[in-house]
Amino acid sequence: MTTAAITVRLAYLGAEESNMAASLLYQAYHDDPMFMKVFDASKLAYEQKLRALFREELDVFWQYEQPVIGAFEGETLLGVSCINLPESPLGGERFWNWRMKMLMSAGVVSTGRLIEKEQRIAQAMPNHQCHQLSLIAVAPNYQKQGVGETLLCGVDCLVEEHLNSSGCAIFVSNQNAAHWLNQHGYNAIQELSFSNFEGSLLFKEAQKIDKCP
């Protein structure tokens, strides 16, 4: 059986599309090894904590004017990518209001794990002049149909627009995701181990990005 080709367009998302974006991120990352360890997937509150995280993450991205890109077919949201610009104020320390909200929704242990992750990734970044692909997700029913590749092209164009950017980094704990990103120019530059999970920091140099249309 062949799958009908889809036509994907990219557009910046706004806060009014928060519910759609948060729901898509939740679906795509529900079984991600890192989040399953951070929020302890064996506990009943796992889904609630994961949903709360994506709501808060998106709110912070829009509050500090960092790009959130959506991939659409018609009016249907198929994928989302969240990018930190070079010199982004969203660093490893995070903000007190984010910490307070996460403490209330996720608890002390999970919030501590998240903060540790952000701090370690910030320290491992190759330099301060690179983008960071914080989250990238495709709706389960639309995976392996070119949506993820289109989102990565959108990230490439963002990097190309910033003449001083050295490239784009992303942390992944899912080996399938790491392999897929490697096929699109992202190479492992450091392995990171945390209290109960591990992953790789990948980087794509700006000079390896093809000219955007």
Phi and psi in degrees as GROMACS dihedral restraints (atoms count N, CA, C in turn):
[ dihedral_restraints ]
;  ai    aj    ak    al  type     phi  dphi    fc
    3     4     5     6     1   -96.5    20    10
    4     5     6     7     1   147.9    20    10
    6     7     8     9     1   -96.4    20    10
    7     8     9    10     1   131.1    20    10
    9    10    11    12     1   -62.7    20    10
   10    11    12    13     1   138.5    20    10
   12    13    14    15     1   -66.2    20    10
   13    14    15    16     1   144.3    20    10
   15    16    17    18     1  -116.1    20    10
   16    17    18    19     1   151.2    20    10
   18    19    20    21     1  -105.9    20    10
   19    20    21    22     1   118.5    20    10
   21    22    23    24     1  -108.2    20    10
   22    23    24    25     1   133.1    20    10
   24    25    26    27     1  -119.4    20    10
   25    26    27    28     1   148.0    20    10
   27    28    29    30     1  -104.0    20    10
   28    29    30    31     1   144.5    20    10
   30    31    32    33     1  -153.8    20    10
   31    32    33    34     1   145.9    20    10
   33    34    35    36     1   -69.0    20    10
   34    35    36    37     1   137.0    20    10
   36    37    38    39     1   -93.1    20    10
   37    38    39    40     1   150.2    20    10
   39    40    41    42     1  -115.1    20    10
   40    41    42    43     1   174.3    20    10
   42    43    44    45     1   -60.6    20    10
   43    44    45    46     1   -25.5    20    10
   45    46    47    48     1   -68.1    20    10
   46    47    48    49     1   -14.5    20    10
   48    49    50    51     1  -104.0    20    10
   49    50    51    52     1    18.3    20    10
   51    52    53    54     1   -59.4    20    10
   52    53    54    55     1   -44.5    20    10
   54    55    56    57     1   -62.8    20    10
   55    56    57    58     1   -43.7    20    10
   57    58    59    60     1   -62.2    20    10
   58    59    60    61     1   -46.6    20    10
   60    61    62    63     1   -65.7    20    10
   61    62    63    64     1   -43.1    20    10
   63    64    65    66     1   -64.6    20    10
   64    65    66    67     1   -39.5    20    10
   66    67    68    69     1   -64.6    20    10
   67    68    69    70     1   -40.4    20    10
   69    70    71    72     1   -66.9    20    10
   70    71    72    73     1   -44.1    20    10
   72    73    74    75     1   -60.6    20    10
   73    74    75    76     1   -41.1    20    10
   75    76    77    78     1   -60.5    20    10
   76    77    78    79     1   -46.3    20    10
   78    79    80    81     1   -62.1    20    10
   79    80    81    82     1   -44.3    20    10
   81    82    83    84     1   -72.3    20    10
   82    83    84    85     1   -33.5    20    10
   84    85    86    87     1  -101.9    20    10
   85    86    87    88     1     5.4    20    10
   87    88    89    90     1   -56.0    20    10
   88    89    90    91     1   -38.6    20    10
   90    91    92    93     1  -106.0    20    10
   91    92    93    94     1    19.0    20    10
   93    94    95    96     1   -69.5    20    10
   94    95    96    97     1   130.7    20    10
   96    97    98    99     1   -55.3    20    10
   97    98    99   100     1   -39.5    20    10
   99   100   101   102     1   -64.5    20    10
  100   101   102   103     1   -49.9    20    10
  102   103   104   105     1   -68.1    20    10
  103   104   105   106     1   -31.9    20    10
  105   106   107   108     1   -64.8    20    10
  106   107   108   109     1   -33.0    20    10
  108   109   110   111     1   -80.8    20    10
  109   110   111   112     1   -43.4    20    10
  111   112   113   114     1   -59.5    20    10
  112   113   114   115     1   -44.5    20    10
  114   115   116   117     1  -102.5    20    10
  115   116   117   118     1     5.1    20    10
  117   118   119   120     1    55.6    20    10
  118   119   120   121     1    84.7    20    10
  120   121   122   123     1   -63.5    20    10
  121   122   123   124     1   -12.7    20    10
  123   124   125   126     1   -77.2    20    10
  124   125   126   127     1   -14.0    20    10
  126   127   128   129     1   -90.6    20    10
  127   128   129   130     1   151.1    20    10
  129   130   131   132     1   -63.6    20    10
  130   131   132   133     1   -25.9    20    10
  132   133   134   135     1   -84.3    20    10
  133   134   135   136     1     4.4    20    10
  135   136   137   138     1   -56.1    20    10
  136   137   138   139     1   -51.9    20    10
  138   139   140   141     1   -60.9    20    10
  139   140   141   142     1   -41.5    20    10
  141   142   143   144     1   -62.2    20    10
  142   143   144   145     1   -43.3    20    10
  144   145   146   147     1   -66.3    20    10
  145   146   147   148     1   -39.9    20    10
  147   148   149   150     1   -66.5    20    10
  148   149   150   151     1   -43.0    20    10
  150   151   152   153     1   -61.1    20    10
  151   152   153   154     1   -41.9    20    10
  153   154   155   156     1   -62.8    20    10
  154   155   156   157     1   -40.2    20    10
  156   157   158   159     1   -58.8    20    10
  157   158   159   160     1   -49.5    20    10
  159   160   161   162     1   -68.0    20    10
  160   161   162   163     1   -33.8    20    10
  162   163   164   165     1   -61.1    20    10
  163   164   165   166     1   -46.7    20    10
  165   166   167   168     1   -69.1    20    10
  166   167   168   169     1   -39.4    20    10
  168   169   170   171     1   -61.4    20    10
  169   170   171   172     1   -46.3    20    10
  171   172   173   174     1   -64.3    20    10
  172   173   174   175     1   -40.7    20    10
  174   175   176   177     1   -59.1    20    10
  175   176   177   178     1   -41.2    20    10
  177   178   179   180     1   -67.6    20    10
  178   179   180   181     1   -40.8    20    10
  180   181   182   183     1   -60.5    20    10
  181   182   183   184     1   -44.2    20    10
  183   184   185   186     1   -72.9    20    10
  184   185   186   187     1   -35.6    20    10
  186   187   188   189     1   -61.8    20    10
  187   188   189   190     1   -38.0    20    10
  189   190   191   192     1  -104.8    20    10
  190   191   192   193     1    19.2    20    10
  192   193   194   195     1    55.1    20    10
  193   194   195   196     1    46.1    20    10
  195   196   197   198     1   -99.4    20    10
  196   197   198   199     1   144.6    20    10
  198   199   200   201     1   -66.9    20    10
  199   200   201   202     1   132.3    20    10
  201   202   203   204     1  -122.4    20    10
  202   203   204   205     1   114.6    20    10
  204   205   206   207     1  -105.8    20    10
  205   206   207   208     1   133.7    20    10
  207   208   209   210     1  -109.8    20    10
  208   209   210   211     1   145.0    20    10
  210   211   212   213     1  -107.0    20    10
  211   212   213   214     1   124.2    20    10
  213   214   215   216     1  -120.4    20    10
  214   215   216   217     1   147.4    20    10
  216   217   218   219     1  -116.8    20    10
  217   218   219   220     1   110.2    20    10
  219   220   221   222     1    63.3    20    10
  220   221   222   223     1  -123.0    20    10
  222   223   224   225     1  -102.4    20    10
  223   224   225   226     1     5.9    20    10
  225   226   227   228     1   -90.5    20    10
  226   227   228   229     1   124.8    20    10
  228   229   230   231     1   -80.2    20    10
  229   230   231   232     1   119.3    20    10
  231   232   233   234     1  -102.9    20    10
  232   233   234   235     1   -27.0    20    10
  234   235   236   237     1  -159.0    20    10
  235   236   237   238     1   161.3    20    10
  237   238   239   240     1  -141.8    20    10
  238   239   240   241     1   141.2    20    10
  240   241   242   243     1  -133.9    20    10
  241   242   243   244     1   138.2    20    10
  243   244   245   246     1  -118.3    20    10
  244   245   246   247     1   123.9    20    10
  246   247   248   249     1  -123.8    20    10
  247   248   249   250     1   132.9    20    10
  249   250   251   252     1   -90.5    20    10
  250   251   252   253     1   126.8    20    10
  252   253   254   255     1   -74.9    20    10
  253   254   255   256     1   160.7    20    10
  255   256   257   258     1   -55.2    20    10
  256   257   258   259     1   141.4    20    10
  258   259   260   261     1    61.5    20    10
  259   260   261   262     1    28.2    20    10
  261   262   263   264     1   -62.5    20    10
  262   263   264   265     1   142.9    20    10
  264   265   266   267     1   -71.6    20    10
  265   266   267   268     1   -10.1    20    10
  267   268   269   270     1   -84.4    20    10
  268   269   270   271     1    87.1    20    10
  270   271   272   273     1  -106.8    20    10
  271   272   273   274     1  -167.8    20    10
  273   274   275   276     1   -66.2    20    10
  274   275   276   277     1   -24.2    20    10
  276   277   278   279     1   -75.8    20    10
  277   278   279   280     1   -26.1    20    10
  279   280   281   282     1    61.0    20    10
  280   281   282   283     1  -175.4    20    10
  282   283   284   285     1  -114.6    20    10
  283   284   285   286     1   153.1    20    10
  285   286   287   288     1   -60.8    20    10
  286   287   288   289     1   -37.3    20    10
  288   289   290   291     1   -67.5    20    10
  289   290   291   292     1   -36.9    20    10
  291   292   293   294     1   -64.2    20    10
  292   293   294   295     1   -44.0    20    10
  294   295   296   297     1   -60.9    20    10
  295   296   297   298     1   -44.9    20    10
  297   298   299   300     1   -63.2    20    10
  298   299   300   301     1   -44.9    20    10
  300   301   302   303     1   -64.4    20    10
  301   302   303   304     1   -40.5    20    10
  303   304   305   306     1   -69.9    20    10
  304   305   306   307     1   -36.0    20    10
  306   307   308   309     1   -60.6    20    10
  307   308   309   310     1   -39.6    20    10
  309   310   311   312     1   -72.1    20    10
  310   311   312   313     1   -34.3    20    10
  312   313   314   315     1   -96.7    20    10
  313   314   315   316     1   -33.0    20    10
  315   316   317   318     1  -109.6    20    10
  316   317   318   319     1   -19.1    20    10
  318   319   320   321     1    93.3    20    10
  319   320   321   322     1   168.8    20    10
  321   322   323   324     1   -67.0    20    10
  322   323   324   325     1   -47.1    20    10
  324   325   326   327     1   -64.1    20    10
  325   326   327   328     1   -49.7    20    10
  327   328   329   330     1   -64.6    20    10
  328   329   330   331     1   -41.0    20    10
  330   331   332   333     1   -63.8    20    10
  331   332   333   334     1   -40.0    20    10
  333   334   335   336     1   -61.6    20    10
  334   335   336   337     1   -40.0    20    10
  336   337   338   339     1   -65.1    20    10
  337   338   339   340     1   -40.4    20    10
  339   340   341   342     1   -64.1    20    10
  340   341   342   343     1   -44.2    20    10
  342   343   344   345     1   -65.0    20    10
  343   344   345   346     1   -41.4    20    10
  345   346   347   348     1   -58.8    20    10
  346   347   348   349     1   -44.6    20    10
  348   349   350   351     1   -59.7    20    10
  349   350   351   352     1   -48.4    20    10
  351   352   353   354     1   -63.7    20    10
  352   353   354   355     1   -39.5    20    10
  354   355   356   357     1   -66.0    20    10
  355   356   357   358     1   -45.5    20    10
  357   358   359   360     1   -65.7    20    10
  358   359   360   361     1   -40.5    20    10
  360   361   362   363     1   -64.5    20    10
  361   362   363   364     1   -42.8    20    10
  363   364   365   366     1   -59.7    20    10
  364   365   366   367     1   -40.2    20    10
  366   367   368   369     1   -69.3    20    10
  367   368   369   370     1   -29.6    20    10
  369   370   371   372     1   -88.1    20    10
  370   371   372   373     1    -8.5    20    10
  372   373   374   375     1   -58.2    20    10
  373   374   375   376     1   141.2    20    10
  375   376   377   378     1   -62.4    20    10
  376   377   378   379     1   -30.3    20    10
  378   379   380   381     1  -169.1    20    10
  379   380   381   382     1   177.9    20    10
  381   382   383   384     1   -89.4    20    10
  382   383   384   385     1     0.0    20    10
  384   385   386   387     1  -108.5    20    10
  385   386   387   388     1    33.2    20    10
  387   388   389   390     1  -124.7    20    10
  388   389   390   391     1   156.0    20    10
  390   391   392   393     1   -78.6    20    10
  391   392   393   394     1   160.6    20    10
  393   394   395   396     1  -131.1    20    10
  394   395   396   397     1   122.9    20    10
  396   397   398   399     1   -84.8    20    10
  397   398   399   400     1    96.3    20    10
  399   400   401   402     1   -72.9    20    10
  400   401   402   403     1   -43.6    20    10
  402   403   404   405     1  -142.9    20    10
  403   404   405   406     1   140.9    20    10
  405   406   407   408     1  -144.9    20    10
  406   407   408   409     1   129.2    20    10
  408   409   410   411     1  -147.9    20    10
  409   410   411   412     1   145.7    20    10
  411   412   413   414     1  -125.1    20    10
  412   413   414   415     1   136.8    20    10
  414   415   416   417     1   -54.2    20    10
  415   416   417   418     1   136.9    20    10
  417   418   419   420     1   -51.2    20    10
  418   419   420   421     1   -38.6    20    10
  420   421   422   423     1   -73.9    20    10
  421   422   423   424     1    -9.3    20    10
  423   424   425   426     1  -118.9    20    10
  424   425   426   427     1    13.7    20    10
  426   427   428   429     1   -74.1    20    10
  427   428   429   430     1   154.0    20    10
  429   430   431   432     1    62.6    20    10
  430   431   432   433     1    30.3    20    10
  432   433   434   435     1  -124.7    20    10
  433   434   435   436     1    17.6    20    10
  435   436   437   438     1    89.6    20    10
  436   437   438   439     1     1.3    20    10
  438   439   440   441     1   -68.2    20    10
  439   440   441   442     1   -44.7    20    10
  441   442   443   444     1   -62.4    20    10
  442   443   444   445     1   -41.2    20    10
  444   445   446   447     1   -62.7    20    10
  445   446   447   448     1   -38.2    20    10
  447   448   449   450     1   -65.2    20    10
  448   449   450   451     1   -40.4    20    10
  450   451   452   453     1   -62.4    20    10
  451   452   453   454     1   -41.4    20    10
  453   454   455   456     1   -64.0    20    10
  454   455   456   457     1   -36.3    20    10
  456   457   458   459     1   -62.9    20    10
  457   458   459   460     1   -38.9    20    10
  459   460   461   462     1   -62.5    20    10
  460   461   462   463     1   -38.6    20    10
  462   463   464   465     1   -65.4    20    10
  463   464   465   466     1   -43.0    20    10
  465   466   467   468     1   -56.5    20    10
  466   467   468   469     1   -41.7    20    10
  468   469   470   471     1   -66.2    20    10
  469   470   471   472     1   -37.1    20    10
  471   472   473   474     1   -61.7    20    10
  472   473   474   475     1   -44.8    20    10
  474   475   476   477     1   -62.2    20    10
  475   476   477   478     1   -43.5    20    10
  477   478   479   480     1   -63.6    20    10
  478   479   480   481     1   -33.9    20    10
  480   481   482   483     1   -67.5    20    10
  481   482   483   484     1   -26.1    20    10
  483   484   485   486     1   -95.6    20    10
  484   485   486   487     1   100.8    20    10
  486   487   488   489     1   -60.3    20    10
  487   488   489   490     1   -27.0    20    10
  489   490   491   492     1   -93.3    20    10
  490   491   492   493     1    -0.4    20    10
  492   493   494   495     1   -72.3    20    10
  493   494   495   496     1   136.7    20    10
  495   496   497   498     1   -87.4    20    10
  496   497   498   499     1   -11.5    20    10
  498   499   500   501     1   147.5    20    10
  499   500   501   502     1  -156.4    20    10
  501   502   503   504     1  -137.6    20    10
  502   503   504   505     1   135.4    20    10
  504   505   506   507     1  -114.3    20    10
  505   506   507   508     1   153.9    20    10
  507   508   509   510     1  -151.1    20    10
  508   509   510   511     1   139.4    20    10
  510   511   512   513     1  -100.5    20    10
  511   512   513   514     1   131.6    20    10
  513   514   515   516     1  -135.0    20    10
  514   515   516   517     1   145.5    20    10
  516   517   518   519     1  -112.4    20    10
  517   518   519   520     1    -8.7    20    10
  519   520   521   522     1   -94.3    20    10
  520   521   522   523     1   119.1    20    10
  522   523   524   525     1   -66.5    20    10
  523   524   525   526     1   -32.6    20    10
  525   526   527   528     1   -64.5    20    10
  526   527   528   529     1   -40.5    20    10
  528   529   530   531     1   -65.8    20    10
  529   530   531   532     1   -39.4    20    10
  531   532   533   534     1   -63.1    20    10
  532   533   534   535     1   -41.2    20    10
  534   535   536   537     1   -64.3    20    10
  535   536   537   538     1   -43.8    20    10
  537   538   539   540     1   -62.3    20    10
  538   539   540   541     1   -43.9    20    10
  540   541   542   543     1   -66.9    20    10
  541   542   543   544     1   -36.5    20    10
  543   544   545   546     1   -61.1    20    10
  544   545   546   547     1   -35.0    20    10
  546   547   548   549     1   -67.2    20    10
  547   548   549   550     1   -17.8    20    10
  549   550   551   552     1  -112.8    20    10
  550   551   552   553     1    27.3    20    10
  552   553   554   555     1    96.2    20    10
  553   554   555   556     1     1.4    20    10
  555   556   557   558     1   -94.4    20    10
  556   557   558   559     1   122.6    20    10
  558   559   560   561     1  -116.1    20    10
  559   560   561   562     1   142.9    20    10
  561   562   563   564     1   -65.6    20    10
  562   563   564   565     1   130.3    20    10
  564   565   566   567     1  -116.0    20    10
  565   566   567   568     1   -16.6    20    10
  567   568   569   570     1  -163.6    20    10
  568   569   570   571     1   139.3    20    10
  570   571   572   573     1   -96.0    20    10
  571   572   573   574     1   133.8    20    10
  573   574   575   576     1  -120.1    20    10
  574   575   576   577     1   131.9    20    10
  576   577   578   579     1  -115.2    20    10
  577   578   579   580     1   135.2    20    10
  579   580   581   582     1  -118.4    20    10
  580   581   582   583     1  -172.6    20    10
  582   583   584   585     1   -60.7    20    10
  583   584   585   586     1   -37.3    20    10
  585   586   587   588     1  -141.4    20    10
  586   587   588   589     1    19.0    20    10
  588   589   590   591     1  -158.8    20    10
  589   590   591   592     1   170.0    20    10
  591   592   593   594     1  -145.3    20    10
  592   593   594   595     1   165.2    20    10
  594   595   596   597     1  -169.4    20    10
  595   596   597   598     1  -173.7    20    10
  597   598   599   600     1  -123.4    20    10
  598   599   600   601     1   140.0    20    10
  600   601   602   603     1   -95.1    20    10
  601   602   603   604     1   118.4    20    10
  603   604   605   606     1  -106.1    20    10
  604   605   606   607     1   154.5    20    10
  606   607   608   609     1  -145.5    20    10
  607   608   609   610     1   137.3    20    10
  609   610   611   612     1  -118.1    20    10
  610   611   612   613     1   119.0    20    10
  612   613   614   615     1   -71.1    20    10
  613   614   615   616     1   143.9    20    10
  615   616   617   618     1   -60.0    20    10
  616   617   618   619     1   -34.7    20    10
  618   619   620   621     1   -69.8    20    10
  619   620   621   622     1   -11.7    20    10
  621   622   623   624     1   -97.0    20    10
  622   623   624   625     1     2.9    20    10
  624   625   626   627     1   -87.0    20    10
  625   626   627   628     1   128.0    20    10
  627   628   629   630     1   -68.6    20    10
  628   629   630   631     1   155.6    20    10
  630   631   632   633     1   -61.3    20    10
  631   632   633   634     1   128.3    20    10
  633   634   635   636     1   -77.2    20    10
  634   635   636   637     1   150.4    20    10
